Every structure is written in C-alpha cells, then in structure tokens.
Amino acid sequence: MHNPHQILFCAGDAALLAGLTRFVAAALDEGNLFDVLCDQARRAAAEAYLKNTTLSISEVTYLLGYSEPTAFHRACRRWFGGITAQVFREQHSQPNSS
C-alpha cells in the first residue's frame, strides 16, 4: 500500500506540472518564450564576443546567426541602450593576452 503523504505529494506535483505545462505551452504558442530566450542568449554571446577584440564585428554578426549586419546593429542598440556594437566594444574590450 502507498504512503498517503507520498500520494498527496505526487498529486501536488502533478497539479504544479500541469499548470507549468499550460504556461509554457501558451508562451510557446505566442512565440514569446522562445523569442525571449533566443534574444537573451544572443545578447550574452554578443557581449562576450564583442569584449574579445580578436573577432571582427562582421564575424560576431555571423556567429550570432544574423544574415544582415543591419539586424545585428539594431539588436545591439536595443540591448546596449542605444549604442552601437563598435562603441560597446570600445567601452568594454579586454586587452589581448598575446
């Protein structure tokens, strides 16, 4: 026979999981969650790539999956408070340890 506390715990987990599943499904239907996660990942990668001055901005654009440089530049202005990728790089670049 099952422990009654274990059954309640499982029922609570199932309800929580069902609610979370509905939330994630709704967010994915709207495209919001996926778009937000992709945007956050691209921003984090852009910051790291731009701080590394061995990569050109064109290479960063390519590595992040942008087909057009203008799309990358618009994203940078949105992410970094209106500044360009070049200005971000100048403000945050780390010296090369060559």
Buried (B, 14 or more C-beta within 10 A) or exposed (E): EEEEEEEEEEEEEEEEEEEEEEEEEEBEEEEEBEEEEEEEEBBEBBBEBBBBEEBEBEEBBBEBEBEEBEEBBEBBBEBBEEBEBEBBBEEEEEEEEE
